[in-house]
Amino acid sequence: GGGRKSGGARRREERGGERGGTAAAAEKFTTPPPPMAAPPPGPYVTIKRGKARLFRSGNPLIFAGAVEKTSFEKLPPSHPDSPAPATPVTVLDGANNPIGWGIYNPDSMFRVRILHLVDLDGPIEYPIDLKSTLTKAIRVATSLRAAINLPSEHTNAYRLINGEGDRLSGLLADAYPNTIVVHASARWVEMHRETISSALRDAWPTAGPVELVWRRNFDRLKADGYLPPDAPKLDEAESDSDAPQSSDDSSDEEDLESSPSAAAAPGSSDEEDTEPAPPAAAAAAPPALEDPSEVELLENGLKFFASTTRGQKTGHYCDQRENRAFVRSIAHGRSVLDLCCYTGGFAIAAAAGGASSVVAVDSSQRALDSAKKAAAANGVASAIDFVAADVAELMAARRAKGELFDIVILDPPKLAPTVKSLDRAKRKYQSLNRAAAGLVRPGGVLVTCSCSSAMAQSGEFVGLVREAAAEAGRTLTLMRKTGGAPDHTVHPAMPEAEYLTVCVFGVQS
């Protein structure tokens, strides 16, 4: 009996044990956190708790709402320690651990665009060397294009830098023979123009002189808090009545809104809000062509002409290169209708593939003139009927005549520039695709495109086209779905930057 304890004693021990366990747990959870890392030299921004992982994974766009504090938030803008717009700043997590560094912009919804990640690029070296970072990023981009055989003897026009996809948010650059056309849509790109130009020249993969043509999207620059002194009034810049009906890529990318998905591609643009700046000083004069800014290029062995200062975007849509090659591969012996043809990419590819006839339609006479020139250069001018017309009106007229085609290609301009405009754009897509599907002969093929990021992210394009075709009395089956050419890179941390959707439908009945 002496070894046994009373129930009361046991209960007291148990309560004591519970109190001891609770005290130990409390002591465990009140252990002070590790000491904060020392702040870095120079200006820095601190990210809100729980947000660091997003940026460490590669998303470069730090919205204002993701910033917890800055080292200069209590300083007046004129203070020497307060960074000027487009100045590099270190980006820290809540424990003062460096995530990387980027370009600061107090007037943009994108407070920082990250250009260097510690986990990927190594420790930050101070003072920050922007030129070195740019040169390295451009050389990486160049090597990735070389890995997919760009440039080659058959193709010498390609996207060299695709904004966030190449870790240079706000900067697009297309490469043509001895020419780089830069497309600036971010304040930092404009304000560091000379540094970017120098880095591009240093990283240019071929020997010999290279001309730089600098084009700017004033709408996007204004949204980013900067409008160059020589910018035209935006309502005037948007009033080009000769703007082609053909598609417009967005890489980078939609008009800036308050949500990340709506602003996922800040590098995108329309021709109407893009104006060229004078070309950077060239080491050699451009070829003597009718348009001094025009360059001759090769795409899959076919010749095209790009106006680097007057054409849409940078002059040629390299994003559709693989899709044009596909159309070429299926065109032999078939009748083809190319709607919103711009400078004739799909039409000329189809004719080169042996199409029995091609009708190519666009509202821009200037674009059609370039298309006719390219058709002649490729020896297919007699196979293509170029028509200047509104595509909706032309489709209605051809349907009224009972005309049908084996292949119909529809590549309209960006109909949903913002998420807010998506519902209206759906109605336009519905109407255009209903008319286009009705012109395809049963057993034929409909190639239809959307270059609107908002539509791509909605995931509704395939269903929309199916419903539109049903209204035209056509039954479709999806045979192929693609996007932009592989040089139009998309960072895995920013899948919302995908914008181009190209669907190949078989018309069953």
GIUR-V505942 format. One record per residue. N is the residue number from 1. SS is DSSP state (2 for helix, 1 for strand, 0 for the rest). PHI is phi in degrees with one decimal (none if undefined). OMEGA is omega in whole degrees, -180 to 180 (none if undefined). Layout:
# GIUR-V505942
n: [N:N]
ss: [SS:SS]
phi: [PHI:PHI]
omega: [OMEGA:OMEGA]
This chain:
# GIUR-V505942
n: [1:2:3:4:5:6:7:8:9:10:11:12:13:14:15:16:17:18:19:20:21:22:23:24:25:26:27:28:29:30:31:32:33:34:35:36:37:38:39:40:41:42:43:44:45:46:47:48:49:50:51:52:53:54:55:56:57:58:59:60:61:62:63:64:65:66:67:68:69:70:71:72:73:74:75:76:77:78:79:80:81:82:83:84:85:86:87:88:89:90:91:92:93:94:95:96:97:98:99:100:101:102:103:104:105:106:107:108:109:110:111:112:113:114:115:116:117:118:119:120:121:122:123:124:125:126:127:128:129:130:131:132:133:134:135:136:137:138:139:140:141:142:143:144:145:146:147:148:149:150:151:152:153:154:155:156:157:158:159:160:161:162:163:164:165:166:167:168:169:170:171:172:173:174:175:176:177:178:179:180:181:182:183:184:185:186:187:188:189:190:191:192:193:194:195:196:197:198:199:200:201:202:203:204:205:206:207:208:209:210:211:212:213:214:215:216:217:218:219:220:221:222:223:224:225:226:227:228:229:230:231:232:233:234:235:236:237:238:239:240:241:242:243:244:245:246:247:248:249:250:251:252:253:254:255:256:257:258:259:260:261:262:263:264:265:266:267:268:269:270:271:272:273:274:275:276:277:278:279:280:281:282:283:284:285:286:287:288:289:290:291:292:293:294:295:296:297:298:299:300:301:302:303:304:305:306:307:308:309:310:311:312:313:314:315:316:317:318:319:320:321:322:323:324:325:326:327:328:329:330:331:332:333:334:335:336:337:338:339:340:341:342:343:344:345:346:347:348:349:350:351:352:353:354:355:356:357:358:359:360:361:362:363:364:365:366:367:368:369:370:371:372:373:374:375:376:377:378:379:380:381:382:383:384:385:386:387:388:389:390:391:392:393:394:395:396:397:398:399:400:401:402:403:404:405:406:407:408:409:410:411:412:413:414:415:416:417:418:419:420:421:422:423:424:425:426:427:428:429:430:431:432:433:434:435:436:437:438:439:440:441:442:443:444:445:446:447:448:449:450:451:452:453:454:455:456:457:458:459:460:461:462:463:464:465:466:467:468:469:470:471:472:473:474:475:476:477:478:479:480:481:482:483:484:485:486:487:488:489:490:491:492:493:494:495:496:497:498:499:500:501:502:503:504:505:506:507:508:509]
ss: [0:0:0:0:0:0:2:2:2:2:2:2:2:2:2:2:2:2:2:2:2:2:2:2:2:2:2:2:2:0:0:0:0:0:0:0:0:0:0:0:0:0:0:1:1:1:1:0:0:0:0:2:2:2:2:2:0:0:0:0:1:1:1:2:2:2:1:1:1:1:0:0:0:0:0:0:0:0:0:0:0:0:0:0:0:0:1:1:1:1:1:1:0:0:0:0:0:1:1:1:1:1:1:1:0:0:0:0:0:1:1:1:1:1:1:1:1:2:2:2:2:0:0:0:0:0:0:0:0:2:2:2:2:2:2:2:2:2:2:2:2:2:2:2:2:2:2:0:0:0:0:0:0:0:0:0:0:1:1:1:1:1:2:2:2:2:0:0:0:0:1:1:1:1:1:1:0:0:1:1:1:1:1:1:0:0:2:2:2:2:2:0:2:2:2:2:2:2:2:2:2:2:2:0:0:0:0:0:0:0:1:1:1:1:1:1:1:2:2:2:2:2:2:0:0:0:0:0:0:0:0:0:0:2:2:2:2:0:0:0:0:0:0:0:0:1:0:0:0:0:0:0:0:0:0:0:0:0:0:0:0:0:0:0:0:0:0:0:0:0:2:2:2:1:1:1:0:0:0:0:0:0:0:0:0:0:0:0:0:0:0:0:0:1:1:1:1:1:1:0:0:1:1:1:1:1:1:0:0:0:0:0:0:0:0:0:0:2:2:2:2:2:2:2:2:2:2:2:2:2:0:0:0:0:1:1:1:1:1:0:0:0:0:0:2:2:2:2:2:2:2:2:0:0:0:0:1:1:1:1:1:1:0:0:2:2:2:2:2:2:2:2:2:2:2:2:2:0:0:0:2:2:2:1:1:1:1:1:0:0:2:2:2:2:2:2:2:2:2:2:0:0:0:0:1:1:1:1:1:1:1:1:0:0:0:0:0:0:0:0:0:2:2:2:2:2:2:2:2:2:2:2:2:2:2:2:2:0:0:1:1:1:1:1:1:1:1:1:1:1:0:0:2:2:2:2:2:2:0:0:2:2:2:2:2:2:2:2:2:2:2:0:0:0:0:1:1:1:1:1:1:1:0:0:0:0:0:0:0:0:0:2:2:2:2:2:2:0:0:0:1:1:1:1:1:1:1:0:0]
phi: [none:-68.2:-82.4:-92.0:-106.7:-68.1:-58.1:-63.7:-64.5:-61.9:-64.8:-64.9:-63.4:-62.2:-65.8:-63.5:-62.7:-63.8:-65.5:-65.7:-63.3:-63.5:-64.6:-65.0:-63.9:-62.0:-62.5:-63.0:-83.3:-102.5:-61.8:-61.8:-67.3:-60.3:-62.4:-66.5:-68.1:-67.5:-64.0:-78.2:-70.8:80.7:-69.0:-148.5:-122.1:-111.0:-84.3:-62.6:-57.6:90.3:-100.2:-61.3:-59.8:-57.3:-81.2:-64.5:-76.3:125.4:-69.3:-90.2:-99.4:-96.3:-72.7:-56.6:-69.4:-90.6:-92.1:-79.3:-162.1:-131.6:-74.9:-127.2:-65.8:-98.3:-96.5:-68.9:-56.2:-80.3:-67.5:-61.6:-92.3:-94.0:-69.4:-74.9:-53.9:71.8:-96.8:-66.2:-134.9:-79.9:-110.6:-117.1:-87.4:-66.0:-100.8:69.1:-79.8:-72.4:-89.1:167.8:-138.7:-153.4:-99.1:-89.3:-144.7:-70.8:-104.8:-115.4:-64.3:-91.7:-64.2:-139.0:-110.2:-73.3:-117.0:-140.5:-112.8:-60.8:-64.0:-103.9:-103.7:95.4:-57.8:-76.9:-101.7:-108.2:-68.4:-65.6:-107.8:-64.4:-60.4:-64.0:-63.4:-63.3:-60.6:-63.0:-63.7:-68.9:-67.3:-62.8:-61.0:-62.9:-67.8:-67.5:-66.9:-62.2:-65.6:-108.8:66.1:-124.4:-78.3:-142.1:-68.5:-102.0:-141.0:-127.9:-125.2:-162.5:-80.7:-84.2:-132.3:-121.4:52.4:-59.6:-62.7:-116.4:63.0:-132.3:-57.3:93.1:-120.7:-116.8:-150.8:-106.5:-102.8:-124.7:-55.9:60.3:-144.1:-119.6:-104.9:-91.7:-124.3:-97.3:-133.2:-131.7:-57.9:-64.3:-64.7:-65.4:-75.6:-114.1:-55.9:-64.8:-65.9:-64.2:-60.1:-64.3:-65.0:-63.0:-64.3:-63.9:-94.9:-56.4:-78.2:-113.1:-74.6:99.1:-71.2:-133.0:-93.6:-106.4:-111.9:-108.8:-116.8:-132.9:-101.4:-67.9:-58.6:-71.3:-64.0:-63.5:-64.0:-89.7:88.0:-148.9:-132.5:-57.3:-58.8:-92.0:-69.4:-73.6:-62.4:-63.1:-68.0:-75.2:-64.5:-92.7:-98.1:-67.3:-72.3:-98.2:-62.7:-64.4:-88.4:-75.4:-72.6:-128.7:-85.5:-131.4:-78.8:-37.7:133.6:none:-58.6:-73.4:-128.9:-82.1:-105.5:-56.8:-66.9:-72.4:-107.5:-68.2:-123.1:-68.4:-91.1:-84.3:-162.7:-113.5:-58.7:-62.2:-107.3:-113.5:-127.4:-78.2:-90.1:-58.0:-58.5:-64.6:-55.5:-102.2:-78.6:-145.9:-69.8:-69.6:-59.5:-80.0:-120.1:-57.0:-102.4:-56.1:-91.8:-78.9:-122.0:-93.1:-135.4:-116.8:-133.6:51.0:84.0:-99.2:-90.9:-136.7:-126.4:-118.4:-86.8:-74.5:-115.0:-110.2:-76.5:-62.8:51.7:-105.1:118.6:-147.6:-91.1:-72.4:-66.8:-94.0:-55.1:-69.0:-71.6:-67.0:-63.7:-63.9:-59.8:-58.6:-71.8:-112.7:-85.7:-56.2:74.3:-113.1:-86.5:-130.7:-119.5:-109.1:-100.3:62.4:-79.9:51.5:-92.1:88.2:-56.0:-68.6:-62.1:-69.7:-62.2:-64.8:-64.3:-66.9:-82.1:95.6:-59.4:-70.8:-160.2:-138.1:-112.7:-119.8:-125.2:-155.1:-83.8:-94.7:-67.4:-62.4:-65.4:-66.5:-62.1:-65.1:-63.9:-63.3:-63.0:-67.8:-60.7:-63.7:-64.2:-98.3:71.6:-123.4:-59.1:-72.5:-91.9:-122.4:-102.6:-87.7:-127.4:-88.8:-165.6:-74.1:-64.8:-64.8:-66.6:-64.5:-61.9:-63.6:-67.0:-68.7:-67.5:-63.3:-83.5:80.8:-74.1:-135.8:-128.0:-75.3:-133.7:-119.9:-115.1:-124.0:-129.2:-75.0:-69.2:-67.2:-91.8:-123.0:-68.0:-139.7:-62.7:-63.1:-90.7:-64.2:-61.5:-65.0:-64.4:-58.3:-64.4:-68.7:-59.7:-60.6:-64.3:-65.1:-72.5:-62.2:-68.0:-65.6:-62.4:-68.4:-96.7:-92.6:-67.2:-52.3:93.4:-94.9:-131.9:-110.4:-107.2:-126.5:-129.0:-135.7:-108.1:-95.8:-59.3:-60.6:-69.5:-60.2:-73.2:-71.5:70.7:-103.5:-64.8:-60.9:-64.5:-62.7:-66.1:-58.9:-66.0:-63.1:-64.8:-61.2:-64.9:-91.3:79.6:-116.9:-109.3:-112.9:-133.3:-79.2:-105.0:-161.5:-138.1:-134.6:-131.5:-77.4:-61.9:-64.9:-74.8:-91.4:-66.5:-130.4:-70.3:-57.4:-79.1:-133.9:-60.8:-68.5:-78.1:-68.7:-131.0:-91.4:-123.0:-126.0:-115.0:-108.7:-108.2:-87.1:-93.2:-78.1:-161.4]
omega: [-176:-179:-178:178:178:178:-180:180:-180:-178:179:178:-179:179:178:178:179:-180:179:179:179:180:179:179:180:179:-180:-175:177:175:-176:179:178:-177:179:175:179:179:-178:173:177:-177:178:173:179:-177:178:179:179:-178:-172:-176:180:-176:175:-179:174:177:-172:-170:179:178:-179:-178:179:-177:178:-179:174:180:-172:-173:-180:-178:174:-179:-178:-178:-178:179:178:-173:174:175:180:177:176:175:174:179:-176:169:-175:179:-180:175:-177:172:-180:173:-179:-177:-175:177:-176:-174:-177:172:174:-176:180:170:-174:177:-178:176:-179:-177:-178:-172:179:-178:178:176:-180:-4:-178:-178:-178:-178:180:179:180:-179:179:-179:-180:178:175:179:179:-179:178:176:178:180:176:172:174:-3:178:179:-179:-177:180:174:-175:176:-179:179:-177:173:-177:179:177:174:176:-174:179:-177:171:176:175:-179:173:179:178:-178:171:176:-180:177:-174:178:179:-178:-177:179:178:-174:176:-176:-177:179:179:179:179:179:178:179:-179:-175:-178:-169:-176:179:177:-177:176:177:176:174:-174:178:-173:174:-173:177:-177:177:178:178:180:174:-177:175:-178:-179:-178:-178:175:172:-172:179:176:-179:-176:-170:-178:-177:-179:180:-178:178:-174:-169:179:-179:176:180:165:-161:none:176:-174:177:-175:-178:-180:-177:180:-177:-172:-176:-175:179:-174:-179:168:178:-173:179:177:178:180:167:178:-180:174:-177:-176:179:179:-179:178:180:180:180:-179:174:-176:-179:-175:176:174:-176:176:173:-177:177:179:-179:173:180:-179:173:-172:178:-176:-177:176:178:178:176:-178:-180:-180:-175:-179:-174:-177:180:175:178:178:179:178:-176:-177:-169:-171:176:-176:175:-171:172:-179:-176:-173:-168:-177:-177:168:-175:-180:-177:-179:176:179:179:178:178:176:178:-180:177:179:171:-177:-171:172:-180:-176:177:179:178:180:177:177:179:179:179:179:178:178:-179:180:177:-179:-176:-176:-177:-174:174:-180:-175:174:-177:170:-172:-180:179:180:-180:179:-180:-179:179:179:178:-180:-180:176:-179:177:-180:173:180:179:-177:-174:176:-179:-176:179:-179:178:176:-179:-177:-173:-178:177:-180:179:179:178:177:-179:-178:-178:-178:175:180:-179:-180:-180:179:180:177:175:-173:180:-172:172:174:-175:-170:167:178:179:179:-179:178:-180:-178:180:-178:-173:-171:-178:180:179:-180:179:180:180:180:179:178:178:180:-179:175:-175:167:-177:-178:-175:176:-177:175:-179:177:-172:176:175:-171:176:179:-180:179:180:180:179:177:176:-174:-173:174:179:-178:175:180:168:-180:-174:179:none]
